[in-house]
């Protein structure tokens, strides 16, 4: 299982995303991550462990923005570490995504990106 949260609106996304992750932590407690945007380069933070560990690493001033995605992971494949935490992103860091489950056709998708 995993927990996925997204926000797009007028309020600051970070507090809402973190609250959503806290409410979904029972769905995944191995790692967590957040990506927030506001027209500047997207800010990303990922962490192994519980959501409180992710939250401790985030500087709220650097994560201002009114749109974002967040994910908490229960590792079924791959180690529960920062590298496997979501959001995942393309090489140019223009596309960020979270998902639940295994993406079986990841190689064709990766080549397309």
Buried (B, 14 or more C-beta within 10 A) or exposed (E): EBBBBBBEEEEBBBEBBBBBBBEBBEBBBBBBBBBBBBEEEBBBBBBBBBBEEBBEEBEEEEBBBBBBBBBBBBBEEEEBBBEBBBBBBEEEEEEBEBEBEEEEEEEEEEEEE
